[in-house]
């Protein structure tokens, strides 16, 4: 399991959604076998599914995963099922 402290998070509200950006060092992700954008996206999708199973009513959409030199940036949108932000 990946240590959540690997990620630095920021968020902002826009048009009824919360946009979340998660930034991590690629070298830290490599320690967990996350060596490609596809593997990072898959790990986030698995984590999001687990959170959504808890039934808090939020919907999370991963809108992008990019490797930027030494960093990895993951962008997401969070909203309630009705489009309102939590």
C-alpha positions as CSV (number, residue, x, y, z in Angstrom):
1,X,0.0,0.0,0.0
2,X,1.3,3.5,-0.9
3,X,2.0,6.0,1.9
4,X,-0.4,8.9,1.4
5,X,2.4,11.3,2.6
6,X,4.1,10.8,-0.8
7,X,1.4,13.2,-2.3
8,X,1.1,16.9,-1.9
9,X,-2.5,18.0,-2.5
10,X,-4.1,21.3,-3.5
11,X,-7.8,22.0,-4.3
12,X,-10.0,24.8,-5.6
13,X,-13.7,25.1,-6.1
14,X,-14.9,25.9,-9.6
15,X,-18.4,25.6,-11.2
16,X,-19.8,23.3,-8.5
17,X,-16.8,21.0,-8.5
18,X,-13.7,20.8,-6.5
19,X,-10.6,20.4,-8.6
20,X,-7.8,18.5,-6.9
21,X,-4.2,18.4,-7.9
22,X,-1.9,15.8,-6.4
23,X,1.9,16.1,-6.9
24,X,4.5,13.5,-6.0
25,X,8.2,12.9,-6.8
26,X,8.6,10.2,-9.4
27,X,11.4,8.6,-7.4
28,X,9.0,8.1,-4.5
29,X,6.4,6.5,-6.8
30,X,9.0,4.2,-8.3
31,X,9.5,2.7,-4.8
32,X,5.9,1.4,-5.1
33,X,6.3,0.1,-8.7
34,X,4.4,3.1,-10.2
35,X,6.7,3.7,-13.1
36,X,4.3,4.8,-15.8
37,X,1.4,7.2,-16.1
38,X,-1.0,4.3,-16.6
39,X,0.2,2.6,-13.4
40,X,-0.3,5.8,-11.4
41,X,-3.8,6.3,-12.9
42,X,-4.7,2.7,-12.1
43,X,-3.6,3.1,-8.5
44,X,-5.6,6.3,-8.1
45,X,-8.7,4.6,-9.7
46,X,-8.4,1.7,-7.2
47,X,-8.2,4.2,-4.3
48,X,-11.1,6.2,-5.6
49,X,-13.3,3.1,-5.9
50,X,-12.6,2.2,-2.3
51,X,-13.6,5.7,-1.1
52,X,-16.7,5.7,-3.2
53,X,-17.7,2.3,-1.8
54,X,-18.0,3.9,1.6
55,X,-21.1,5.7,0.2
56,X,-20.3,9.4,1.0
57,X,-22.1,10.4,-2.1
58,X,-19.1,11.9,-3.8
59,X,-18.1,11.2,-7.4
60,X,-14.4,11.5,-8.4
61,X,-13.2,11.7,-11.9
62,X,-9.5,11.5,-12.7
63,X,-9.0,14.1,-15.5
64,X,-5.2,13.7,-16.1
65,X,-2.0,12.0,-15.1
66,X,1.3,13.5,-16.3
67,X,5.0,12.9,-15.6
68,X,6.8,16.2,-15.5
69,X,10.5,15.8,-15.2
70,X,11.0,14.6,-11.6
71,X,7.3,15.0,-10.6
72,X,4.0,13.3,-11.3
73,X,0.8,15.4,-11.4
74,X,-2.6,13.8,-11.0
75,X,-5.7,16.0,-11.6
76,X,-9.2,15.1,-10.4
77,X,-12.7,16.6,-10.1
78,X,-14.8,15.8,-7.1
79,X,-18.6,16.4,-7.0
80,X,-21.7,15.0,-5.4
81,X,-23.9,12.8,-7.5
82,X,-26.0,15.8,-8.2
83,X,-23.1,17.9,-9.4
84,X,-22.7,19.9,-6.2
85,X,-19.4,20.0,-4.5
86,X,-19.1,18.3,-1.2
